[in-house]
Amino acid sequence: MNTNGVGWIGAIIIGGIAGWLAEQFMKSDMGVLMNIILGIVGAVVLNAILAAVAPGLIGAGWIAYLITGFIGACLLIAIARMFRGRRSV
């Protein structure tokens, strides 16, 4: 897992903050553990996508990790809503 130079503990803390910010922005109610997961996974996925499309676009450090985590978590919440909305009860 690429933690963008912030380390594992930093990735968990910053991922949690990014996930919480995304939860507030997207007006979602996911919970603390899901916030951390969404923030970390969102940052890793978006970093991988951006590295493939535009290498060198995102820098290293906690600010870059927070930004990519926030954007990635917002995208993951939006994708989850799309799939959840298509289910019929």
VMD Tcl script that draws the C-alpha trace (Angstrom):
set ca {
  {0.00 0.00 0.00}
  {1.38 3.40 -0.97}
  {0.94 5.72 2.00}
  {2.50 8.66 0.15}
  {5.33 9.10 2.66}
  {3.15 9.54 5.76}
  {3.61 6.08 7.35}
  {0.97 3.63 8.54}
  {-0.12 5.49 11.67}
  {-0.25 8.76 9.75}
  {-2.24 7.08 6.97}
  {-4.82 5.88 9.52}
  {-5.13 9.29 11.18}
  {-5.18 11.29 7.95}
  {-7.46 8.69 6.31}
  {-9.91 9.07 9.18}
  {-9.89 12.85 8.82}
  {-10.29 12.62 5.03}
  {-13.15 10.12 5.41}
  {-14.87 12.30 8.02}
  {-14.54 15.38 5.78}
  {-15.97 13.40 2.86}
  {-18.82 12.17 5.06}
  {-19.67 15.75 6.04}
  {-19.34 17.03 2.47}
  {-21.44 14.22 0.96}
  {-23.97 14.35 3.85}
  {-23.52 10.68 4.59}
  {-23.64 8.76 7.87}
  {-20.99 6.03 7.71}
  {-19.40 5.79 11.17}
  {-15.83 6.23 12.38}
  {-14.41 2.92 11.14}
  {-15.93 3.36 7.68}
  {-14.55 6.92 7.57}
  {-11.03 5.61 8.16}
  {-11.46 2.86 5.58}
  {-12.93 5.21 2.96}
  {-10.21 7.80 3.54}
  {-7.34 5.32 3.25}
  {-8.80 3.31 0.35}
  {-9.85 6.51 -1.41}
  {-6.34 7.94 -1.13}
  {-4.67 4.73 -2.32}
  {-7.05 4.25 -5.26}
  {-6.90 7.88 -6.37}
  {-3.09 7.95 -5.99}
  {-2.84 4.87 -8.22}
  {-5.18 6.36 -10.83}
  {-3.39 9.70 -10.85}
  {0.04 8.03 -11.00}
  {-1.08 6.10 -14.10}
  {-2.74 9.08 -15.80}
  {-0.55 12.01 -14.74}
  {2.68 10.95 -12.99}
  {4.06 13.60 -10.66}
  {0.75 15.48 -10.34}
  {0.27 14.72 -6.66}
  {3.15 15.42 -4.30}
  {4.13 13.57 -1.15}
  {3.25 14.35 2.44}
  {0.22 14.59 4.63}
  {-1.51 17.46 2.78}
  {-1.37 15.58 -0.53}
  {-2.60 12.42 1.24}
  {-5.45 14.35 2.89}
  {-6.55 15.88 -0.42}
  {-6.41 12.61 -2.35}
  {-8.09 10.78 0.54}
  {-10.92 13.31 0.64}
  {-11.51 13.24 -3.12}
  {-11.17 9.45 -3.26}
  {-13.56 8.94 -0.34}
  {-16.13 11.27 -1.95}
  {-15.88 9.24 -5.15}
  {-16.31 5.97 -3.23}
  {-19.38 7.33 -1.41}
  {-20.87 8.47 -4.74}
  {-20.21 5.05 -6.33}
  {-21.76 3.26 -3.32}
  {-24.84 5.48 -3.60}
  {-25.18 4.66 -7.30}
  {-25.16 0.92 -6.63}
  {-27.36 1.17 -3.54}
  {-29.89 3.27 -5.46}
  {-30.31 0.61 -8.17}
  {-31.34 -2.12 -5.76}
  {-35.07 -2.83 -5.59}
  {-36.68 -3.96 -2.35}
}
mol new
graphics top color blue
foreach p $ca { graphics top sphere $p radius 0.5 }
foreach p [lrange $ca 0 end-1] q [lrange $ca 1 end] { graphics top cylinder $p $q radius 0.2 }
display resetview
